[in-house]
Amino acid sequence: MRTWILSLLVLLAGCAHVGPDPGATSRVAALLNDAAFAPPATPISTDKLFALSPEMRSHLDSPSFRTFLREHGQASGLVRALYDRRELALDYDAAYTGTAAETYAARKGNCLSLVIMTAAFARELGMNVRYQDVQVEDTWTRDRALYFVSKHVNLSLAPGGPRGPEDMAEMLTVDFVRLPPNASTRVRVLDETGIVARYMNNRAAEELAQGRHAEAYWWARGALLKKPYFGAALNTLAVVYQRSGQPLLAEQAYRAALEHEPDSLVVMQNLAPLLAANGKPEEAQALLQRVARLYPAPPYHYFKQGMEAYQAGNFALARTQFAREVARAPYNDEFHFWLGVANLQLGDMKTAQKQLALARDTSVRLDMRERYAAKLAHLRGVAAETRAY
C-alpha cells in the first residue's frame, strides 16, 4: 500500500476561458522563482505541438486515407481513418501527454494527446476545429504520493469554409472515452491557447510524478505565461514549490489559485496542511472546516476507510467501503482492484475475478491494464486448479 498523502494533488487538463487582463502577467511573474531551478534539459516549447511529421503527411496522402474521406465525408472520414482498428489502431493511455507527432508515432495517447493529433490532421485538411471542455464530474486517480484530478476535453470537426452559429449543430464531435448520458450538451468552448496551456500543465504534472521538479516548474511556468488565470497551473506550481522545499512560495501560489476558484477542493486540501506547517494553525483549521462543510465525503474517502479496515484484517468492512467508492466512481481501476482483493480474501473467487476484469477494462494506463490482465490470468489459473481438485 502506497503512502496516503492527500496534501499533494495536481489538476490535469483544467482550463477556464477568461478575457485578457494587462495586470495578470505581472501578478503571475511575482509568483515565479526561476533562480531556484536548474534550466530545463530540453527547451520548453509548444511551437511544434500541432506539427505533422513526414510519416503523418505520408499517411494523409495514402490511398486508404483518401478513400475514407471520399466515402464518408471530411469529418467522419478523418475519424474513421484515424481510429478504425484496421488503420492506425490507436490505444488510450493516460500516462503521457504527447505532441501530435509523438502521439502518432506511439499509436497511443490520453484524451488531450488524441485531441491534439486529430486537430493537427483536421487543420491540414482545411477543416474547422472547435475545442470543448466537457462539464462532467472530475476523475481522481493517484500515482504514489500524488493525486491527479482530471477534467475532460474533446473536439468537434466540420468541413472548411465560413460557418455561422446555425452550422455548429452539424459539427461532428469526436470523443475518446465513455461519457455519462447528455454530457455532450454540457460543454464550454476553448480557444487554442487554452489547449496549449492544458498541454503544458499536463507535462508539468507528468514531470512532477517522476520527481523531476525543475522540469515540472518550467512547464507550469509556461502554462501560466500562456494563461495567467489558469487555476490548475497555479495549483501545479504550488505543488512544485512545496515538494522542492519552498513552502512560502507554495502558499502564495495556492492562495492565488484559491482566489480564482474559491471552492476548489483540490486547492483547499493542499493549502490547509501547508498553512499549519507555515505556522498558521487557526487559518488551517478554518479551511479544513470549510472543506468538511462543502465536501463531507470527498473522493477516496470510503477507499481510505476500506484500506484501514483491510489492513486491520476486517475484510468484510473493507469490501463494503470499497464497494461504496466503486458505486460513485465506477471508472476508477484502483477501486475495482481492491474490491476484488477484498472479495478474494473472503473466498468469493467469482466476484474477485469480475472486479479484476473491471479494473483491467477501466484503467486509462496501458501498463496497468497489462498488470491487471496478468493478475487476472493468475487468478483464473488458481480457480481452474481448485475446480480440478
C-alpha positions as CSV (number, residue, x, y, z in Angstrom):
1,M,0.0,0.0,0.0
2,R,1.4,3.3,-1.0
3,T,1.6,6.3,1.4
4,W,-1.7,8.2,1.7
5,I,-0.8,11.8,1.2
6,L,-3.8,13.9,0.4
7,S,-1.9,17.2,0.6
8,L,-0.4,17.0,-2.8
9,L,-2.8,17.0,-5.8
10,V,-2.2,18.0,-9.4
11,L,-5.1,19.1,-11.5
12,L,-4.7,17.8,-15.1
13,A,-6.3,19.5,-18.1
14,G,-8.3,22.1,-16.3
15,C,-8.9,25.4,-18.0
16,A,-11.1,28.4,-17.8
17,H,-11.6,31.0,-20.6
18,V,-11.0,34.4,-19.2
19,G,-10.7,37.7,-21.1
20,P,-7.3,39.5,-21.3
21,D,-6.1,41.3,-18.3
22,P,-3.0,43.5,-18.7
23,G,-2.1,43.0,-15.0
24,A,-2.4,39.3,-15.0
25,T,1.0,38.5,-16.4
26,S,2.7,40.8,-13.8
27,R,0.8,39.1,-11.0
28,V,2.0,35.7,-12.3
29,A,5.5,36.9,-12.6
30,A,5.5,37.8,-8.9
31,L,4.9,34.1,-8.1
32,L,7.8,32.8,-10.2
33,N,11.2,31.9,-8.9
34,D,13.4,31.0,-11.9
35,A,16.6,31.2,-9.9
36,A,15.6,28.3,-7.7
37,F,15.5,25.8,-10.5
38,A,18.1,24.5,-12.9
39,P,17.4,25.3,-16.6
40,P,15.3,22.7,-18.4
41,A,17.1,19.8,-20.1
42,T,15.2,20.5,-23.3
43,P,13.5,23.7,-24.4
44,I,10.0,24.3,-23.0
45,S,8.2,25.0,-26.3
46,T,4.9,24.3,-27.9
47,D,5.9,25.5,-31.4
48,K,5.6,22.0,-32.8
49,L,2.6,20.9,-30.8
50,F,0.4,20.6,-33.9
51,A,3.2,19.9,-36.5
52,L,2.8,16.9,-38.8
53,S,5.7,14.6,-39.1
54,P,6.8,13.2,-42.5
55,E,5.1,9.9,-41.6
56,M,1.8,11.7,-40.8
57,R,1.9,13.5,-44.2
58,S,2.6,10.3,-45.9
59,H,-0.4,8.7,-44.1
60,L,-2.5,11.7,-45.1
61,D,-1.7,11.1,-48.8
62,S,-2.2,7.3,-48.7
63,P,-4.9,5.8,-50.9
64,S,-6.7,4.2,-48.0
65,F,-6.9,7.5,-46.1
66,R,-8.2,9.3,-49.2
67,T,-10.8,6.5,-49.7
68,F,-12.2,7.1,-46.2
69,L,-12.5,10.8,-46.9
70,R,-14.2,10.2,-50.2
71,E,-16.7,7.6,-48.9
72,H,-17.6,9.2,-45.5
73,G,-17.0,12.9,-46.0
74,Q,-14.2,15.0,-44.5
75,A,-15.1,14.9,-40.7
76,S,-16.4,11.4,-40.4
77,G,-13.8,10.1,-42.9
78,L,-11.0,11.6,-40.9
79,V,-12.2,10.0,-37.7
80,R,-12.7,6.6,-39.3
81,A,-9.3,6.8,-41.0
82,L,-7.5,7.6,-37.7
83,Y,-9.4,5.3,-35.3
84,D,-10.6,2.4,-37.3
85,R,-8.9,-0.7,-36.0
86,R,-7.8,-1.7,-39.5
87,E,-6.0,1.6,-39.8
88,L,-3.9,3.2,-37.0
89,A,-5.4,1.1,-34.2
90,L,-4.7,3.9,-31.7
91,D,-4.8,2.9,-28.0
92,Y,-5.8,5.0,-25.0
93,D,-3.0,5.6,-22.5
94,A,-3.2,8.4,-19.9
95,A,0.5,8.1,-18.8
96,Y,1.9,10.8,-21.1
97,T,0.6,13.9,-23.0
98,G,2.3,14.0,-26.4
99,T,2.5,16.3,-29.3
100,A,0.6,15.4,-32.5
101,A,3.7,13.7,-34.0
102,E,4.6,11.9,-30.7
103,T,1.1,10.5,-30.4
104,Y,1.0,9.4,-34.0
105,A,4.4,7.6,-33.6
106,A,3.4,5.9,-30.4
107,R,0.0,4.9,-31.6
108,K,-1.4,5.8,-28.2
109,G,-2.2,8.8,-26.0
110,N,-4.6,10.4,-23.5
111,C,-7.7,12.4,-24.5
112,L,-5.7,15.6,-24.8
113,S,-3.0,13.9,-26.9
114,L,-5.6,12.4,-29.2
115,V,-7.4,15.8,-29.5
116,I,-4.2,17.5,-30.5
117,M,-3.3,14.9,-33.1
118,T,-6.8,14.8,-34.6
119,A,-6.8,18.6,-34.7
120,A,-3.5,18.6,-36.5
121,F,-4.8,16.3,-39.2
122,A,-8.0,18.3,-39.5
123,R,-6.3,21.6,-39.8
124,E,-4.0,20.2,-42.5
125,L,-7.2,19.2,-44.4
126,G,-8.5,22.8,-44.0
127,M,-11.3,21.8,-41.7
128,N,-12.9,23.8,-38.9
129,V,-11.9,22.7,-35.4
130,R,-13.6,23.6,-32.2
131,Y,-12.1,22.5,-28.8
132,Q,-14.5,21.8,-25.9
133,D,-14.2,21.5,-22.1
134,V,-16.8,18.8,-21.2
135,Q,-18.6,19.6,-18.0
136,V,-18.6,16.2,-16.3
137,E,-17.5,15.2,-12.8
138,D,-13.8,15.3,-12.2
139,T,-11.9,12.0,-12.3
140,W,-9.5,11.3,-9.4
141,T,-6.6,8.9,-9.7
142,R,-3.3,8.6,-7.8
143,D,0.3,7.8,-8.5
144,R,2.3,7.0,-5.3
145,A,2.1,10.2,-3.2
146,L,0.4,12.3,-5.9
147,Y,-3.4,12.5,-6.6
148,F,-4.4,13.6,-10.0
149,V,-7.7,15.3,-10.8
150,S,-8.6,15.1,-14.5
151,K,-11.1,17.1,-16.4
152,H,-12.1,16.2,-19.9
153,V,-11.7,17.8,-23.3
154,N,-12.9,16.8,-26.8
155,L,-13.3,18.5,-30.2
156,S,-15.8,19.0,-32.9
157,L,-15.0,19.0,-36.7
158,A,-16.7,20.4,-39.7
159,P,-15.7,20.9,-43.4
160,G,-13.7,24.1,-44.1
161,G,-15.2,27.4,-45.0
162,P,-17.1,30.2,-43.1
163,R,-19.6,28.8,-40.6
164,G,-22.3,30.6,-38.7
165,P,-23.9,29.6,-35.4
166,E,-26.6,27.6,-37.2
167,D,-23.9,25.3,-38.5
168,M,-22.5,24.4,-35.2
169,A,-25.1,21.6,-34.6
170,E,-23.8,19.9,-37.7
171,M,-20.3,19.6,-36.4
172,L,-19.1,16.1,-35.7
173,T,-18.0,15.7,-32.0
174,V,-15.1,13.4,-31.5
175,D,-14.5,11.8,-28.1
176,F,-12.1,9.2,-26.9
177,V,-13.7,8.0,-23.6
178,R,-17.1,6.9,-22.4
179,L,-19.2,9.8,-21.1
180,P,-22.4,10.0,-19.0
181,P,-25.7,10.5,-20.9
182,N,-26.2,14.0,-22.2
183,A,-22.6,15.0,-21.4
184,S,-22.3,16.3,-25.0
185,T,-24.7,19.1,-24.2
186,R,-22.6,20.4,-21.2
187,V,-19.6,21.8,-22.9
188,R,-17.6,25.1,-22.9
189,V,-15.7,26.2,-26.0
190,L,-12.0,26.6,-25.5
191,D,-9.6,28.6,-27.6
192,E,-6.4,27.1,-28.9
193,T,-4.4,28.9,-26.2
194,G,-6.4,27.1,-23.6
195,I,-5.5,23.7,-25.2
196,V,-1.8,24.7,-25.3
197,A,-1.9,25.7,-21.6
198,R,-3.6,22.4,-20.8
199,Y,-0.8,20.5,-22.6
200,M,1.9,22.4,-20.7
201,N,0.2,21.8,-17.3
202,N,-0.1,18.1,-18.1
203,R,3.5,17.9,-18.9
204,A,4.3,19.7,-15.6
205,A,2.2,17.1,-13.7
206,E,3.9,14.2,-15.5
207,E,7.3,15.5,-14.7
208,L,6.3,16.0,-11.1
209,A,5.1,12.4,-10.9
210,Q,8.6,11.4,-12.0
211,G,10.3,13.5,-9.3
212,R,11.7,16.0,-11.8
213,H,10.8,19.2,-10.0
214,A,12.8,21.6,-12.2
215,E,11.3,20.3,-15.4
216,A,7.9,20.5,-13.8
217,Y,8.5,24.1,-12.7
218,W,9.4,25.2,-16.3
219,W,6.3,23.5,-17.8
220,A,4.0,25.0,-15.2
221,R,5.6,28.4,-15.7
222,G,5.0,28.1,-19.4
223,A,1.3,27.2,-18.9
224,L,0.8,30.3,-16.7
225,L,2.5,32.6,-19.1
226,K,0.0,31.3,-21.7
227,K,-3.0,31.5,-19.4
228,P,-2.3,33.7,-16.3
229,Y,-5.6,32.9,-14.7
230,F,-5.2,29.1,-15.2
231,G,-6.1,27.8,-11.7
232,A,-4.8,24.3,-12.5
233,A,-1.4,25.5,-13.4
234,L,-1.3,27.7,-10.3
235,N,-2.0,24.6,-8.2
236,T,0.7,22.7,-10.0
237,L,3.2,25.4,-9.5
238,A,2.4,25.4,-5.8
239,V,2.9,21.6,-5.6
240,V,6.3,22.0,-7.3
241,Y,7.3,24.6,-4.7
242,Q,6.0,22.5,-1.8
243,R,7.8,19.4,-3.0
244,S,11.1,21.3,-3.6
245,G,11.2,22.9,-0.2
246,Q,9.8,26.3,-0.8
247,P,6.7,26.4,1.4
248,L,6.1,30.2,1.5
249,L,6.1,30.4,-2.3
250,A,3.8,27.3,-2.4
251,E,1.4,29.1,0.0
252,Q,1.4,32.2,-2.3
253,A,0.6,30.1,-5.3
254,Y,-2.2,28.2,-3.6
255,R,-3.7,31.4,-2.4
256,A,-3.7,32.7,-6.0
257,A,-5.4,29.6,-7.2
258,L,-8.0,29.8,-4.5
259,E,-8.7,33.4,-5.5
260,H,-9.6,32.1,-8.9
261,E,-11.6,29.0,-7.6
262,P,-12.7,29.7,-4.0
263,D,-14.5,26.4,-3.6
264,S,-11.8,24.2,-5.1
265,L,-11.4,21.0,-3.0
266,V,-8.1,20.3,-4.6
267,V,-6.5,23.7,-3.6
268,M,-8.1,23.8,-0.1
269,Q,-6.9,20.3,0.7
270,N,-3.4,21.2,-0.4
271,L,-3.3,24.6,1.3
272,A,-4.7,23.6,4.7
273,P,-1.8,21.4,5.9
274,L,0.7,23.8,4.4
275,L,-0.8,26.7,6.4
276,A,-0.4,24.6,9.6
277,A,3.2,23.8,8.7
278,N,3.8,27.5,8.0
279,G,2.7,28.5,11.5
280,K,-0.9,29.4,10.8
281,P,-2.9,26.7,12.6
282,E,-6.1,28.8,13.1
283,E,-6.4,29.6,9.4
284,A,-5.6,26.0,8.5
285,Q,-8.4,24.7,10.9
286,A,-10.9,27.2,9.4
287,L,-10.1,26.0,5.9
288,L,-10.5,22.3,7.0
289,Q,-13.8,23.1,8.5
290,R,-14.9,24.7,5.2
291,V,-13.8,21.6,3.3
292,A,-15.8,19.4,5.7
293,R,-18.9,21.6,5.1
294,L,-18.6,21.6,1.4
295,Y,-17.3,18.1,0.9
296,P,-18.3,15.8,3.7
297,A,-17.2,12.7,1.8
298,P,-14.5,13.8,-0.7
299,P,-13.1,11.4,-3.4
300,Y,-11.2,8.5,-1.9
301,H,-13.0,9.0,1.5
302,Y,-14.5,5.5,1.5
303,F,-11.5,4.0,-0.1
304,K,-9.3,5.2,2.7
305,Q,-11.7,3.7,5.2
306,G,-11.6,0.5,3.2
307,M,-7.8,0.3,3.3
308,E,-7.8,0.9,7.1
309,A,-10.3,-2.0,7.5
310,Y,-8.3,-4.2,5.2
311,Q,-5.0,-3.6,7.0
312,A,-6.8,-4.4,10.3
313,G,-8.0,-7.7,8.8
314,N,-11.6,-6.7,8.6
315,F,-12.2,-7.8,5.0
316,A,-16.0,-7.6,5.2
317,L,-15.9,-4.0,6.2
318,A,-13.2,-3.3,3.6
319,R,-15.4,-4.8,0.9
320,T,-18.3,-2.6,1.9
321,Q,-16.3,0.6,1.8
322,F,-14.5,-0.3,-1.5
323,A,-18.0,-1.1,-3.0
324,R,-19.2,2.4,-1.9
325,E,-16.3,4.0,-3.7
326,V,-16.8,1.9,-6.8
327,A,-20.5,2.9,-6.8
328,R,-19.7,6.6,-7.1
329,A,-16.5,6.3,-9.2
330,P,-17.1,3.2,-11.5
331,Y,-14.3,4.1,-13.9
332,N,-11.5,4.1,-11.2
333,D,-9.5,0.9,-11.8
334,E,-7.8,1.0,-8.3
335,F,-11.2,0.8,-6.6
336,H,-12.2,-2.2,-8.6
337,F,-8.9,-3.9,-7.9
338,W,-9.1,-3.6,-4.2
339,L,-12.8,-4.6,-4.2
340,G,-11.6,-7.7,-6.0
341,V,-8.8,-8.3,-3.5
342,A,-11.2,-8.0,-0.5
343,N,-13.6,-10.5,-2.2
344,L,-10.7,-12.8,-2.7
345,Q,-9.8,-12.6,1.0
346,L,-13.4,-13.5,1.8
347,G,-13.3,-16.5,-0.5
348,D,-15.5,-15.1,-3.3
349,M,-13.4,-16.1,-6.2
350,K,-16.0,-15.3,-8.9
351,T,-16.6,-11.7,-7.7
352,A,-12.9,-11.2,-7.3
353,Q,-12.3,-12.2,-11.0
354,K,-15.1,-9.9,-12.1
355,Q,-13.7,-6.9,-10.3
356,L,-10.2,-7.6,-11.5
357,A,-11.6,-7.7,-15.1
358,L,-13.3,-4.4,-14.5
359,A,-10.0,-2.9,-13.1
360,R,-8.3,-4.0,-16.4
361,D,-11.1,-2.6,-18.6
362,T,-11.4,0.7,-16.8
363,S,-7.7,1.6,-16.4
364,V,-6.6,4.5,-18.5
365,R,-2.9,3.4,-18.4
366,L,-1.6,0.7,-20.7
367,D,1.0,-0.6,-18.2
368,M,-1.7,-1.0,-15.6
369,R,-4.0,-2.8,-18.0
370,E,-1.3,-5.3,-18.7
371,R,-0.6,-5.7,-15.0
372,Y,-4.3,-6.3,-14.2
373,A,-4.5,-8.8,-17.1
374,A,-1.6,-10.8,-15.7
375,K,-3.1,-10.9,-12.2
376,L,-6.5,-11.9,-13.6
377,A,-4.9,-14.7,-15.6
378,H,-3.1,-15.9,-12.5
379,L,-6.4,-15.8,-10.5
380,R,-8.2,-17.7,-13.2
381,G,-5.5,-20.3,-13.2
382,V,-5.8,-20.8,-9.5
383,A,-9.6,-21.1,-9.8
384,A,-9.2,-23.7,-12.5
385,E,-6.7,-25.8,-10.4
386,T,-9.1,-25.6,-7.5
387,R,-12.0,-26.9,-9.6
388,A,-9.8,-29.7,-10.9
389,Y,-9.3,-31.0,-7.4
